[in-house]
């Protein structure tokens, strides 16, 4: 009998001016992190908050020895402009 995979869905949040921006991700217990979605509050867009959220996610993955699967378009864009994150990708 195999062990069931434990998928944990979570998110990183930044609250500013009473508005919450976030990045949703999940880990699967087998060394994978999937970045699903980043949402920056409408009034806070263009201030680098999305970049900060994605950077936080990749640092978390590195610190926890996780391979990253990127679904989120913003995170894919950040990886293209920050090649230091490409080493963490398991698949694109």
DOLUMRO-622266 format. One line per 4 residues: number of its first residue (from 1); for each residue x, y, z of C-alpha. Coordinates in steps of 0.2 Angstrom, whole numbers. Each point is the difference from the previous one (the first is absolute). Layout:
REM residues N
NUM> X/Y/Z  ... .
REM end
This chain:
REM residues 92
1> 0/0/0  7/17/-5  0/15/11  -12/13/-6 .
5> 7/16/-6  -3/15/12  -4/16/-10  1/16/10 .
9> -7/15/-8  6/17/7  4/17/-4  12/15/3 .
13> -9/17/3  5/18/1  -12/12/8  2/18/-5 .
17> -12/15/2  -13/-12/6  1/-11/-16  6/-18/-1 .
21> 10/-6/-14  5/-19/-1  9/-14/-8  -9/-17/1 .
25> 11/-16/0  -1/-18/5  13/-13/5  -2/-18/-2 .
29> 11/-9/13  11/-7/-14  11/16/-2  -11/10/-12 .
33> -7/17/1  -13/6/-12  -3/19/-2  -18/1/-6 .
37> -5/19/1  6/17/5  -13/14/3  6/18/4 .
41> -14/11/6  -6/12/-13  6/16/9  17/-7/3 .
45> 5/-6/-17  16/6/-8  9/2/16  10/-16/-1 .
49> -11/-10/12  -2/-15/-12  19/-1/-2  2/0/19 .
53> -13/-14/2  8/-11/-14  17/3/7  -5/-5/17 .
57> -8/-16/-7  16/-4/-9  11/3/15  -12/-11/10 .
61> 2/-14/-13  19/2/1  1/0/19  -11/-16/0 .
65> 8/-9/-14  -15/0/-11  -2/-1/-19  -12/12/-7 .
69> -14/-2/-12  -6/17/-6  -18/2/-6  -2/19/4 .
73> 4/11/-15  7/14/11  12/-13/8  5/-6/-18 .
77> 4/17/-5  11/3/16  10/-16/-4  3/6/-18 .
81> 7/17/7  9/-8/15  10/-15/-6  7/-4/17 .
85> -18/-8/3  1/-12/-15  11/-12/10  -15/-4/11 .
89> -12/-4/-14  -4/-18/-1  -11/2/-16  -6/16/-8 .
REM end
